[in-house]
Amino acid sequence: MPSDSKAAGAKPLAGTRILIGNDDGIHAPGLKALEEVAHALSDDVWTVAPEVEQSATSHSLTTRRPLRLRRFGERRFAVDGTPTDCVVVGVNHVLKDRRPDLVLSGFNHGGNLGEDVGYSGTVAVAMEAALFGIPAIAMSQQREQEKPVDFAPAKAFAGGIVRQLFQSDWPRDLLVNVNFPPLDPDQVKGVRVGRTGRRDTQIGVVEGSDPAGRPYLWIGDFLRHHSDDEDSDLGLVARGYVSVTPLHLDLTHHAGLERLKGLLE
């Protein structure tokens, strides 16, 4: 059964300052859906999102030009920059009087599974928050090819997941990546914790020609690659589970560190 935050009583995280970001932009339907979930959890919810879509911008930061901040309603702002820019502006400017207690990113229009984590602006929001020492959760709604995204599973399960994670002992530098399967909420099998998976092939390149006959290359063909690892985020979502993956800012391969010490020192 979905973990509905409303079932636990009104505003279970009342007083918790929540900052919301994404990479699909201020007008994205997934952002609106996440805002609804957040407002059911707390009465102190703020949004700082990109002015336009910034998908696959990863953890990029704008340093070569000034940024513009625009208001799009009460406690809703847009930045003409990257998802990471939005967190920096949100924490250091919009909420400079009191930093957020929790950062939520999403709901992304499509999954962020496996290798997607390295490219994802949605995950980058959570990464930047973790660098500020703020607990952060990135959330994405997987979609079926050729079909519109239905955020019903994300809306049904996100509140309970956020509440449980935030009220737990949150280790330093931890961020959490959550992906919801493209199923009716009643068909979702439950919530499972799994590692980041790897697809069985690489990202493809599509060749084509523009209207003037000039050749181009288009990086894409993302959604046709799969993994046979049932316990990874890819496998869990494919089997109908909500996948929850803890990520850490320390990218050091510690076994390799010891091996290289023995080799080079």
VENMO-V726385 format. One record per pair of residues at least 24 apart in sequence whose ideal C-beta (glycine too) atoms are under 7 Angstrom apart, sorted by sequence separation. I is the first residue (numbers start at 1). J is the second residue. D is the distance in Angstrom with one decimal. If there is no record, write none. Layout:
i=I j=J d=D
i=I j=J d=D
//
This chain:
i=18 j=42 d=5.2
i=25 j=49 d=6.2
i=26 j=50 d=6.8
i=60 j=84 d=6.2
i=61 j=85 d=6.4
i=201 j=225 d=4.8
i=20 j=45 d=6.7
i=25 j=50 d=5.2
i=26 j=51 d=6.1
i=57 j=82 d=4.9
i=59 j=84 d=5.6
i=137 j=162 d=6.1
i=200 j=225 d=6.1
i=16 j=42 d=4.6
i=18 j=44 d=6.7
i=20 j=46 d=6.9
i=25 j=51 d=6.7
i=57 j=83 d=6.4
i=103 j=129 d=3.6
i=112 j=138 d=6.7
i=154 j=180 d=4.5
i=199 j=225 d=3.8
i=200 j=226 d=6.2
i=17 j=44 d=4.6
i=18 j=45 d=4.8
i=19 j=46 d=5.2
i=20 j=47 d=4.5
i=21 j=48 d=6.0
i=22 j=49 d=5.2
i=23 j=50 d=6.5
i=25 j=52 d=5.3
i=51 j=78 d=4.2
i=153 j=180 d=4.2
i=199 j=226 d=6.4
i=200 j=227 d=6.2
i=13 j=41 d=4.4
i=14 j=42 d=6.0
i=16 j=44 d=6.6
i=21 j=49 d=5.6
i=25 j=53 d=4.7
i=47 j=75 d=6.6
i=50 j=78 d=6.7
i=51 j=79 d=6.4
i=54 j=82 d=5.3
i=112 j=140 d=4.3
i=137 j=165 d=6.2
i=153 j=181 d=6.3
i=199 j=227 d=5.5
i=12 j=41 d=6.0
i=13 j=42 d=4.5
i=14 j=43 d=5.6
i=15 j=44 d=6.5
i=19 j=48 d=6.6
i=24 j=53 d=5.5
i=46 j=75 d=4.7
i=47 j=76 d=4.6
i=48 j=77 d=4.8
i=49 j=78 d=5.8
i=50 j=79 d=6.2
i=51 j=80 d=4.6
i=54 j=83 d=5.5
i=111 j=140 d=5.1
i=156 j=185 d=3.8
i=198 j=227 d=6.1
i=11 j=41 d=6.7
i=45 j=75 d=6.6
i=47 j=77 d=6.7
i=110 j=140 d=6.6
i=153 j=183 d=6.0
i=161 j=191 d=6.6
i=197 j=227 d=4.5
i=11 j=42 d=6.1
i=23 j=54 d=4.7
i=24 j=55 d=6.6
i=48 j=79 d=6.3
i=50 j=81 d=6.6
i=103 j=134 d=5.3
i=105 j=136 d=6.9
i=111 j=142 d=3.7
i=135 j=166 d=6.1
i=157 j=188 d=6.9
i=5 j=37 d=6.9
i=11 j=43 d=5.7
i=23 j=55 d=5.3
i=50 j=82 d=6.7
i=102 j=134 d=6.9
i=106 j=138 d=6.2
i=107 j=139 d=5.3
i=108 j=140 d=3.7
i=110 j=142 d=6.7
i=150 j=182 d=6.8
i=152 j=184 d=6.9
i=153 j=185 d=5.3
i=197 j=229 d=5.4
i=50 j=83 d=6.1
i=102 j=135 d=5.3
i=103 j=136 d=4.1
i=104 j=137 d=5.6
i=105 j=138 d=4.3
i=106 j=139 d=3.7
i=107 j=140 d=6.5
i=108 j=141 d=6.6
i=110 j=143 d=5.2
i=152 j=185 d=5.6
i=6 j=40 d=5.5
i=23 j=57 d=6.4
i=100 j=134 d=6.0
i=105 j=139 d=6.7
i=106 j=140 d=5.8
i=107 j=141 d=5.0
i=157 j=191 d=6.8
i=5 j=40 d=5.1
i=99 j=134 d=6.8
i=104 j=139 d=6.9
i=135 j=170 d=4.7
i=153 j=188 d=5.7
i=197 j=232 d=2.9
i=199 j=234 d=6.8
i=5 j=41 d=5.3
i=50 j=86 d=6.0
i=196 j=232 d=6.8
i=197 j=233 d=5.2
i=49 j=86 d=5.9
i=138 j=175 d=6.8
i=142 j=179 d=5.8
i=194 j=231 d=5.2
i=195 j=232 d=5.6
i=196 j=233 d=5.9
i=197 j=234 d=3.7
i=48 j=86 d=4.6
i=83 j=121 d=4.0
i=87 j=125 d=5.6
i=142 j=180 d=6.3
i=144 j=182 d=4.8
i=194 j=232 d=5.4
i=197 j=235 d=6.3
i=82 j=121 d=6.7
i=110 j=149 d=6.8
i=136 j=175 d=4.7
i=137 j=176 d=4.7
i=138 j=177 d=5.0
i=139 j=178 d=4.6
i=140 j=179 d=5.1
i=141 j=180 d=5.0
i=142 j=181 d=5.7
i=143 j=182 d=5.4
i=194 j=233 d=5.3
i=84 j=124 d=5.3
i=88 j=128 d=6.7
i=109 j=149 d=5.3
i=138 j=178 d=6.8
i=142 j=182 d=5.0
i=48 j=89 d=6.0
i=83 j=124 d=5.2
i=87 j=128 d=4.1
i=91 j=132 d=5.5
i=137 j=178 d=6.1
i=48 j=90 d=3.6
i=83 j=125 d=4.8
i=87 j=129 d=5.7
i=194 j=236 d=4.8
i=130 j=173 d=5.6
i=46 j=90 d=6.9
i=84 j=128 d=4.8
i=107 j=151 d=5.5
i=130 j=174 d=6.7
i=192 j=236 d=5.0
i=130 j=175 d=4.5
i=26 j=72 d=5.6
i=48 j=94 d=5.7
i=107 j=154 d=4.6
i=46 j=94 d=6.6
i=127 j=175 d=6.0
i=46 j=95 d=6.2
i=126 j=175 d=4.1
i=192 j=241 d=4.4
i=194 j=243 d=5.3
i=196 j=245 d=5.6
i=189 j=239 d=7.0
i=191 j=241 d=6.7
i=195 j=245 d=6.4
i=189 j=240 d=4.5
i=190 j=241 d=5.9
i=191 j=242 d=4.5
i=192 j=243 d=6.3
i=193 j=244 d=4.9
i=194 j=245 d=6.1
i=26 j=78 d=4.1
i=188 j=240 d=6.1
i=189 j=241 d=5.1
i=187 j=240 d=6.7
i=191 j=244 d=6.2
i=123 j=177 d=5.8
i=179 j=233 d=5.8
i=188 j=242 d=6.3
i=181 j=237 d=4.8
i=183 j=240 d=5.8
i=104 j=162 d=6.7
i=179 j=237 d=5.2
i=181 j=240 d=5.2
i=23 j=83 d=4.5
i=58 j=118 d=6.7
i=117 j=177 d=6.3
i=181 j=241 d=6.6
i=22 j=83 d=6.8
i=58 j=119 d=5.3
i=181 j=242 d=6.7
i=21 j=83 d=5.8
i=58 j=120 d=6.8
i=180 j=242 d=5.4
i=56 j=119 d=4.7
i=58 j=121 d=6.5
i=57 j=121 d=4.5
i=102 j=166 d=5.5
i=178 j=242 d=6.7
i=179 j=243 d=4.7
i=21 j=86 d=4.9
i=56 j=121 d=6.7
i=59 j=124 d=4.1
i=112 j=177 d=6.4
i=178 j=243 d=7.0
i=21 j=87 d=5.8
i=38 j=104 d=6.1
i=55 j=121 d=6.0
i=58 j=124 d=5.6
i=113 j=179 d=5.6
i=178 j=244 d=5.3
i=54 j=121 d=5.0
i=112 j=179 d=6.4
i=59 j=127 d=5.5
i=111 j=179 d=5.0
i=176 j=244 d=6.3
i=177 j=245 d=4.5
i=21 j=90 d=6.9
i=59 j=128 d=6.9
i=176 j=245 d=7.0
i=34 j=104 d=6.2
i=176 j=246 d=5.6
i=177 j=247 d=5.6
i=19 j=90 d=5.1
i=176 j=247 d=7.0
i=34 j=106 d=5.2
i=174 j=246 d=5.9
i=175 j=247 d=5.0
i=34 j=107 d=4.9
i=33 j=107 d=5.3
i=174 j=248 d=6.2
i=173 j=248 d=5.8
i=19 j=95 d=6.5
i=30 j=106 d=6.0
i=173 j=249 d=4.3
i=30 j=107 d=3.7
i=173 j=250 d=6.5
i=30 j=108 d=6.1
i=145 j=223 d=5.8
i=30 j=109 d=5.4
i=117 j=196 d=5.7
i=17 j=98 d=6.3
i=19 j=100 d=3.8
i=28 j=109 d=6.5
i=18 j=100 d=6.2
i=21 j=103 d=6.8
i=114 j=196 d=6.3
i=17 j=100 d=4.6
i=22 j=105 d=5.9
i=114 j=197 d=4.4
i=115 j=198 d=6.8
i=161 j=244 d=6.8
i=17 j=101 d=4.9
i=18 j=102 d=5.0
i=19 j=103 d=4.9
i=20 j=104 d=5.1
i=21 j=105 d=5.2
i=22 j=106 d=5.8
i=24 j=108 d=6.5
i=113 j=197 d=6.4
i=114 j=198 d=5.7
i=115 j=199 d=6.2
i=16 j=101 d=4.9
i=23 j=108 d=6.9
i=24 j=109 d=5.1
i=114 j=199 d=5.2
i=157 j=242 d=5.4
i=16 j=102 d=5.9
i=18 j=104 d=6.1
i=22 j=108 d=6.8
i=142 j=237 d=5.4
i=23 j=121 d=2.8
i=23 j=122 d=5.1
i=22 j=122 d=6.2
i=22 j=125 d=6.9
i=21 j=125 d=4.1
i=34 j=139 d=6.9
i=30 j=141 d=6.4
i=114 j=227 d=6.5
i=33 j=151 d=4.2
i=37 j=155 d=5.9
i=41 j=159 d=6.0
i=131 j=249 d=6.7
i=36 j=155 d=6.8
i=40 j=159 d=5.9
i=114 j=233 d=6.6
i=130 j=249 d=5.6
i=113 j=233 d=4.8
i=114 j=234 d=5.0
i=30 j=151 d=5.9
i=33 j=154 d=6.4
i=37 j=158 d=4.9
i=41 j=162 d=6.4
i=113 j=234 d=4.9
i=29 j=151 d=6.8
i=33 j=155 d=5.4
i=37 j=159 d=5.1
i=41 j=163 d=6.5
i=127 j=249 d=6.8
i=113 j=237 d=6.3
i=111 j=237 d=6.4
i=13 j=163 d=6.4
i=12 j=163 d=5.5
i=4 j=156 d=6.6
i=13 j=166 d=6.6
i=2 j=156 d=3.5
i=3 j=157 d=5.7
i=5 j=159 d=2.7
i=2 j=157 d=5.2
i=4 j=159 d=6.1
i=5 j=160 d=5.9
i=8 j=163 d=6.8
i=3 j=159 d=6.6
i=4 j=160 d=6.5
i=3 j=160 d=2.1
i=3 j=161 d=6.4
i=5 j=163 d=5.8
i=2 j=185 d=4.9
//
